[in-house]
């Protein structure tokens, strides 16, 4: 599910401008989302793409983001939706949860955001395609990290992965 979220009561502002001259492009930061060590209202936007479901304290993360986003800032979130679809692949990639839309909205609104737009990405067909892909990966590589990190085996799987990726992309486009 894709979400565009604004801080409540805020209007968009000019692009991020650190102390000094305007930066020529986007400014990217990778950080611990539960302990963001930047001054309040530092950023114009943040993206959590398939991240929030991995964090045990997702409310803390949303609160941290609300603090460092400037008024009018945007937060874009993609998460796996529908707890009904929980499966072995969620456990394999260490998901903490799948979201109900109402649950995600409540959490972002409690943190001080306003949901401006939502967009469904994928559905039952995408879920089946993902399940098949992960199952195939497990059959080919097993669960041990030793098998997963074998470069020769991964190299052999790459052509299959590329075809599966194209297949999943087509399913997601159709299913959305």
C-alpha positions as CSV (number, residue, x, y, z in Angstrom):
1,X,0.0,0.0,0.0
2,X,1.4,3.4,-0.9
3,X,0.7,6.4,1.3
4,X,1.5,10.1,0.9
5,X,1.2,11.8,4.3
6,X,1.6,15.4,5.4
7,X,2.2,16.9,8.8
8,X,-1.2,18.1,10.1
9,X,-2.0,21.8,9.5
10,X,1.1,22.2,7.4
11,X,1.6,23.8,4.0
12,X,4.4,22.6,1.6
13,X,7.6,24.7,1.9
14,X,10.6,25.3,-0.3
15,X,13.1,22.4,-0.9
16,X,15.4,21.4,1.9
17,X,18.1,24.0,2.5
18,X,20.9,23.1,4.9
19,X,23.0,25.8,6.5
20,X,24.7,27.5,3.5
21,X,23.9,27.4,-0.3
22,X,21.1,25.4,-1.8
23,X,22.0,21.8,-2.3
24,X,21.8,20.8,-6.0
25,X,19.6,17.7,-5.5
26,X,18.0,15.4,-3.1
27,X,19.7,14.7,0.3
28,X,19.5,11.0,1.3
29,X,20.0,9.7,4.8
30,X,20.0,6.2,6.1
31,X,19.5,6.1,9.9
32,X,18.1,4.1,12.8
33,X,14.4,5.1,12.4
34,X,13.7,4.8,16.1
35,X,16.6,7.2,17.0
36,X,16.8,9.9,14.3
37,X,19.6,12.2,15.4
38,X,18.7,15.4,13.4
39,X,17.3,18.7,14.6
40,X,13.6,19.1,14.5
41,X,12.1,20.1,11.2
42,X,15.3,19.3,9.2
43,X,13.7,17.4,6.3
44,X,11.1,18.2,3.7
45,X,10.4,14.5,3.0
46,X,11.0,11.0,4.1
47,X,10.4,7.6,2.4
48,X,9.8,4.4,4.2
49,X,9.6,1.8,1.5
50,X,9.0,-1.6,2.9
51,X,10.6,-0.6,6.2
52,X,8.0,0.1,8.8
53,X,6.8,-3.6,9.0
54,X,10.3,-4.6,10.1
55,X,10.5,-2.2,13.1
56,X,9.1,-3.6,16.4
57,X,8.1,-0.1,17.7
58,X,6.6,1.4,14.5
59,X,4.9,4.2,16.6
60,X,8.2,5.4,17.8
61,X,9.5,5.6,14.2
62,X,6.5,7.6,13.1
63,X,6.9,9.9,16.1
64,X,10.6,10.4,15.2
65,X,9.8,11.2,11.6
66,X,7.1,13.7,12.7
67,X,9.8,15.5,14.7
68,X,12.3,15.8,11.9
69,X,9.9,16.6,9.1
70,X,9.4,20.3,8.5
71,X,5.9,21.8,8.3
72,X,4.4,20.8,5.0
73,X,6.8,17.9,4.8
74,X,5.8,14.7,3.0
75,X,6.1,11.1,4.3
76,X,5.7,8.3,1.8
77,X,5.2,4.8,3.2
78,X,4.9,1.5,1.5
79,X,4.0,-1.5,3.6
80,X,2.6,-5.0,3.2
81,X,-1.1,-4.8,3.7
82,X,-3.7,-7.2,5.0
83,X,-2.8,-9.5,7.9
84,X,-4.9,-12.2,6.2
85,X,-2.0,-12.6,3.7
86,X,0.6,-13.4,6.5
87,X,2.8,-16.3,5.4
88,X,6.1,-18.0,5.6
89,X,7.7,-15.4,3.4
90,X,6.8,-12.7,6.0
91,X,8.6,-14.7,8.6
92,X,11.5,-15.4,6.3
93,X,12.1,-11.6,5.8
94,X,11.5,-10.8,9.5
95,X,8.3,-8.9,9.2
96,X,6.8,-7.8,12.5
97,X,3.4,-7.3,11.0
98,X,1.2,-6.7,8.0
99,X,-1.0,-3.7,8.2
100,X,-4.8,-3.1,8.1
101,X,-5.3,0.2,6.4
102,X,-7.2,1.5,9.4
103,X,-4.4,0.5,11.7
104,X,-1.8,2.3,9.6
105,X,-3.9,5.4,9.3
106,X,-4.5,5.5,13.1
107,X,-0.8,5.2,13.8
108,X,0.3,7.9,11.3
109,X,-2.5,10.3,12.5
110,X,-1.6,9.7,16.2
111,X,2.0,10.7,15.3
112,X,0.8,14.0,13.9
113,X,0.4,13.3,10.2
114,X,-2.6,13.7,7.9
115,X,-3.2,11.1,5.2
116,X,-3.5,13.0,2.0
117,X,-3.5,10.2,-0.5
118,X,-3.5,6.4,-0.5
119,X,-2.9,4.0,-3.4
120,X,-3.3,0.3,-3.4
121,X,-0.3,-1.5,-4.9
122,X,-0.8,-5.2,-5.7
123,X,-3.5,-7.6,-4.5
124,X,-4.2,-11.3,-4.4
125,X,-2.4,-12.0,-7.7
126,X,0.7,-10.1,-6.6
127,X,0.6,-12.1,-3.3
128,X,0.5,-15.4,-5.1
129,X,3.4,-14.3,-7.3
130,X,5.4,-13.2,-4.3
131,X,4.7,-16.5,-2.6
132,X,5.8,-18.5,-5.6
133,X,9.0,-16.4,-5.9
134,X,10.0,-16.8,-2.3
135,X,9.1,-20.6,-2.4
136,X,11.4,-21.0,-5.4
137,X,14.2,-19.1,-3.7
138,X,13.9,-21.3,-0.7
139,X,13.9,-24.5,-2.8
140,X,17.0,-23.3,-4.7
141,X,18.9,-21.9,-1.8
142,X,17.4,-23.3,1.4
143,X,17.3,-21.4,4.6
144,X,20.9,-21.4,5.7
145,X,22.9,-18.2,5.2
146,X,25.7,-20.3,3.8
147,X,23.6,-21.3,0.8
148,X,22.2,-17.8,0.3
149,X,25.6,-16.2,0.2
150,X,27.1,-18.6,-2.4
151,X,27.9,-16.3,-5.3
152,X,28.0,-19.1,-7.9
153,X,24.6,-20.3,-7.0
154,X,23.2,-16.8,-7.0
155,X,24.8,-16.1,-10.4
156,X,22.9,-19.2,-11.8
157,X,19.7,-17.9,-10.3
158,X,20.0,-14.4,-11.7
159,X,18.4,-15.1,-15.1
160,X,15.5,-16.8,-13.3
161,X,15.2,-13.9,-10.9
162,X,15.0,-11.4,-13.8
163,X,12.2,-13.3,-15.5
164,X,10.3,-13.6,-12.1
165,X,10.8,-9.9,-11.5
166,X,9.3,-9.1,-14.9
167,X,6.5,-11.5,-14.2
168,X,5.8,-10.0,-10.8
169,X,5.9,-6.4,-12.2
170,X,3.3,-7.4,-14.8
171,X,1.1,-8.9,-12.1
172,X,1.4,-5.9,-9.8
173,X,0.5,-3.6,-12.7
174,X,-2.6,-5.7,-13.6
175,X,-3.6,-6.4,-10.0
176,X,-3.4,-2.7,-8.9
